[in-house]
Amino acid sequence: MKRQAKSRVWHQRHVNDFYVQQSVEQGYRSRSAYKLMEIDDRDRLLKPGSALVDLGCAPGGWCQVALGRMKGQGRIVGIDLLDMVGLNGVDFLQGDFTEESTLTELVSRLNGSKADLVLSDMSPNITGVIVSDQAKIYHLAELALEFAAQWLKPDGAFLVKVFQGAGFEDYVKQMRMTFRAVVIRKPKASRDSSREVYLLGRGLKETESSGID
């Protein structure tokens, strides 16, 4: 199938997608909002008064869910390479999470405190070259895990999007070395055809090399 034909098929499927239609009707910025809602219904991650960091937050669907479920109580810091229309109650930083200067600024937004929850829905620009795309995906996921290990509270939680395939098992092992409990979540809003899943880690393990005070 030619690229133009594939694009038409994708667009038609996207427009007819139940969660896309729901997001428009209910005012959410992305269909991914329903992924977080389903996971939170099960795992109770979003609590009033929490400190939350949303990595890869644009266009803001997850921030919208967090604002609603935290009832406006707590702190939300979001970061993305792309710009995001402001949300009242979200401290947004536009920048490249892979750059040290941006990471330093992100940490400064926490005002010296650690987070109760780190969310990562980051994804690189997909080229269609599976080996290359997987490497980029897991590079971002590893950086997110490093950030969570350093800036989560001991009883905090980390939710990250990954894709099954090369690198998946190794990443799960890294998660299990970092957290006391690790589970896999595949919300209904994730398309059946997608290899996308979410890993949830809870409770940091104490390690001498963690760098956590």
C-alpha distance (Angstrom), angle and dihedral (degrees) to the residues before:
residue distance angle dihedral
M1 . . .
K2 3.82 . .
R3 3.80 120.2 .
Q4 3.82 93.8 -110.1
A5 3.80 91.7 51.4
K6 3.81 91.0 47.6
S7 3.79 89.4 51.0
R8 3.82 91.4 53.5
V9 3.80 91.5 49.0
W10 3.82 91.6 49.4
H11 3.80 92.3 47.5
Q12 3.80 92.3 49.8
R13 3.80 91.9 48.5
H14 3.79 90.6 47.0
V15 3.80 94.3 50.7
N16 3.81 91.5 48.5
D17 3.80 93.9 45.0
F18 3.82 112.3 123.3
Y19 3.80 94.1 -138.5
V20 3.80 92.9 46.9
Q21 3.80 89.1 53.6
Q22 3.81 90.8 46.2
S23 3.79 92.3 50.3
V24 3.81 90.6 53.3
E25 3.81 93.1 47.3
Q26 3.81 94.5 45.7
G27 3.80 97.3 39.8
Y28 3.78 100.8 -113.2
R29 3.78 117.8 148.2
S30 3.80 95.5 -135.2
R31 3.79 141.4 15.2
S32 3.80 87.8 -120.3
A33 3.81 87.7 76.4
Y34 3.80 87.2 79.6
K35 3.80 91.7 55.1
L36 3.79 90.9 58.7
M37 3.81 92.4 43.2
E38 3.80 91.6 53.7
I39 3.79 93.2 47.1
D40 3.80 91.4 46.7
D41 3.81 91.7 49.2
R42 3.79 86.9 59.4
D43 3.79 103.3 34.6
R44 3.83 104.1 28.6
L45 3.79 97.0 -136.1
L46 3.81 101.5 150.7
K47 3.79 110.7 74.5
P48 3.81 130.2 167.7
G49 3.79 111.5 -101.6
S50 3.81 94.9 25.9
A51 3.79 126.9 135.2
L52 3.81 109.5 -128.8
V53 3.80 134.4 -175.4
D54 3.82 118.1 -161.3
L55 3.82 112.4 -161.8
G56 3.80 112.5 -160.2
C57 3.79 92.4 12.0
A58 3.84 102.3 163.5
P59 2.98 130.3 144.6
G60 3.80 85.2 23.4
G61 3.80 107.8 -120.2
W62 3.79 94.7 130.8
C63 3.81 91.4 45.2
Q64 3.81 89.0 54.0
V65 3.80 91.1 53.0
A66 3.80 91.9 46.6
L67 3.80 92.7 49.4
G68 3.78 91.5 52.2
R69 3.78 97.5 44.8
M70 3.81 94.3 42.4
K71 3.83 86.8 51.6
G72 3.78 91.2 -133.5
Q73 3.81 90.7 -62.9
G74 3.78 117.0 122.7
R75 3.78 136.5 21.3
I76 3.81 129.5 -64.5
V77 3.80 121.7 -170.5
G78 3.81 116.6 -176.1
I79 3.79 131.2 -172.6
D80 3.78 133.7 -172.8
L81 3.78 139.4 157.2
L82 3.80 87.5 -129.2
D83 3.78 124.9 65.3
M84 3.80 119.3 -101.8
V85 3.78 129.7 -157.2
G86 3.78 105.7 -112.7
L87 3.78 123.2 -96.4
N88 3.78 119.8 -158.2
G89 3.78 105.8 -114.8
V90 3.81 97.0 25.7
D91 3.80 121.6 103.0
F92 3.80 100.6 -148.6
L93 3.80 125.1 -162.7
Q94 3.79 119.6 -171.3
G95 3.77 111.0 -152.5
D96 3.78 149.0 99.0
F97 3.80 109.8 -72.4
T98 3.80 90.1 -156.2
E99 3.82 92.1 63.2
E100 3.81 118.8 88.9
S101 3.81 94.0 -138.5
T102 3.81 91.5 55.1
L103 3.80 91.6 47.0
T104 3.80 90.0 51.2
E105 3.80 90.3 52.5
L106 3.80 91.2 47.7
V107 3.80 90.9 53.0
S108 3.80 90.3 49.1
R109 3.82 89.1 56.9
L110 3.82 87.9 63.0
N111 3.81 88.9 64.3
G112 3.78 92.5 -134.4
S113 3.80 95.3 -55.7
K114 3.79 128.9 111.9
A115 3.79 128.5 -118.8
D116 3.79 130.5 -108.0
L117 3.81 91.4 -152.8
V118 3.80 136.2 20.3
L119 3.81 117.7 -166.1
S120 3.79 123.3 -167.9
D121 3.78 121.4 -172.5
M122 3.80 91.2 154.7
S123 3.78 119.9 147.0
P124 3.82 130.0 173.9
N125 3.78 124.4 -131.2
I126 3.79 103.5 -74.3
T127 3.80 115.2 -131.5
G128 3.80 99.8 -179.3
V129 3.80 91.5 -115.0
I130 3.80 98.7 119.8
V131 3.81 99.0 -157.6
S132 3.80 92.8 48.3
D133 3.79 94.1 42.9
Q134 3.81 93.2 50.1
A135 3.80 91.0 50.7
K136 3.81 91.2 52.2
I137 3.80 92.3 45.8
Y138 3.79 93.4 52.8
H139 3.78 93.1 43.2
L140 3.81 88.6 60.5
A141 3.81 91.7 42.3
E142 3.81 91.3 52.4
L143 3.80 91.7 50.0
A144 3.81 89.3 49.7
L145 3.81 90.6 50.5
E146 3.81 91.3 49.9
F147 3.80 89.7 51.2
A148 3.80 92.4 48.2
A149 3.81 92.5 48.3
Q150 3.79 90.5 54.7
W151 3.80 102.3 36.8
L152 3.79 105.4 35.3
K153 3.77 123.3 97.1
P154 3.84 112.8 -113.0
D155 3.82 91.8 -99.9
G156 3.82 93.9 39.1
A157 3.81 129.2 123.0
F158 3.80 135.2 -129.8
L159 3.81 124.3 -157.7
V160 3.81 116.8 -171.9
K161 3.79 136.0 175.0
V162 3.80 116.3 -130.5
F163 3.78 136.6 160.6
Q164 3.79 125.6 -122.7
G165 3.77 113.9 -116.6
A166 3.78 134.0 62.2
G167 3.80 110.3 13.9
F168 3.79 96.1 16.1
E169 3.80 99.2 107.6
D170 3.80 92.6 44.3
Y171 3.78 90.7 51.4
V172 3.81 92.3 49.3
K173 3.83 87.5 53.7
Q174 3.81 90.0 52.4
M175 3.78 89.8 50.5
R176 3.79 91.3 50.9
M177 3.79 90.6 49.7
T178 3.81 89.0 53.9
F179 3.82 103.6 39.3
R180 3.78 134.1 45.7
A181 3.82 91.7 -137.1
V182 3.81 128.6 29.0
V183 3.81 126.4 178.6
I184 3.80 135.5 173.9
R185 3.79 120.2 -126.6
K186 3.82 126.8 -166.9
P187 3.82 106.2 -178.1
K188 3.79 119.4 -155.7
A189 3.80 89.6 -116.8
S190 3.81 88.7 66.5
R191 3.77 106.7 92.0
D192 3.81 114.7 -109.5
S193 3.79 90.2 -128.5
S194 3.81 92.1 55.6
R195 3.81 123.1 93.3
E196 3.79 87.4 -148.1
V197 3.80 118.4 128.6
Y198 3.79 134.6 160.2
L199 3.78 125.8 -126.0
L200 3.79 118.4 -152.0
G201 3.78 120.2 -161.3
R202 3.80 122.2 -173.3
G203 3.79 131.2 -172.2
L204 3.79 118.1 16.6
K205 3.75 117.5 -113.6
E206 3.78 114.6 -128.1
T207 3.79 111.2 -112.6
E208 3.76 130.6 166.9
S209 3.80 90.9 -133.1
S210 3.83 97.4 48.6
G211 3.79 94.0 96.0
I212 3.79 89.4 -137.7
D213 3.79 116.8 135.8
